[in-house]
């Protein structure tokens, strides 16, 4: 179809993949409801999301 601005669908998996590729070492700090914090980068989030997707496909 002509006139489309994007060359691929806007999916969360594509956003995480791009973040891991270009901002893999950027820290993400999350605060839990109990006050504790979790520190991650985009690279492990990307690998964890791929593992989760593969597990869901298998089941």
C-alpha positions as CSV (number, residue, x, y, z in Angstrom):
1,X,0.0,0.0,0.0
2,X,1.4,3.4,-1.0
3,X,1.7,6.2,1.6
4,X,2.7,4.2,4.6
5,X,5.3,5.9,6.7
6,X,6.5,2.8,8.5
7,X,8.3,-0.1,6.8
8,X,7.3,-2.6,9.6
9,X,4.5,-2.9,12.1
10,X,4.8,-0.9,15.4
11,X,5.3,-3.8,17.9
12,X,6.6,-3.7,21.4
13,X,9.1,-6.4,20.5
14,X,10.6,-4.1,17.8
15,X,10.9,-1.2,20.3
16,X,12.7,-3.4,22.8
17,X,15.0,-4.8,20.0
18,X,15.9,-1.2,18.9
19,X,16.5,-0.1,22.5
20,X,18.8,-3.0,23.1
21,X,20.7,-2.3,19.8
22,X,21.2,1.4,20.3
23,X,20.8,1.9,24.0
24,X,21.8,-1.5,25.4
25,X,23.9,-0.1,28.3
26,X,21.4,2.5,29.3
27,X,20.2,1.8,32.9
28,X,16.6,1.3,33.7
29,X,15.8,1.7,37.4
30,X,12.4,0.4,38.6
31,X,11.0,1.0,42.1
32,X,8.8,-1.7,43.6
33,X,5.8,-1.1,45.8
34,X,7.8,-2.2,48.8
35,X,10.4,0.6,48.2
36,X,13.1,-1.7,46.8
37,X,14.7,-0.8,43.4
38,X,15.7,-3.0,40.5
39,X,18.6,-2.0,38.1
40,X,18.6,-3.4,34.6
41,X,19.9,-2.5,31.1
42,X,18.0,-2.9,27.8
43,X,20.2,-5.9,26.7
44,X,19.0,-8.3,29.5
45,X,15.4,-7.0,29.0
46,X,15.7,-7.9,25.3
47,X,17.0,-11.4,26.0
48,X,14.4,-12.0,28.8
49,X,11.6,-10.9,26.4
50,X,12.8,-13.3,23.7
51,X,13.0,-16.2,26.2
52,X,9.5,-15.4,27.4
53,X,8.2,-15.3,23.8
54,X,9.8,-18.6,22.9
55,X,8.4,-20.3,26.0
56,X,4.9,-19.0,25.2
57,X,5.2,-20.3,21.6
58,X,6.2,-23.7,22.9
59,X,3.2,-24.1,25.3
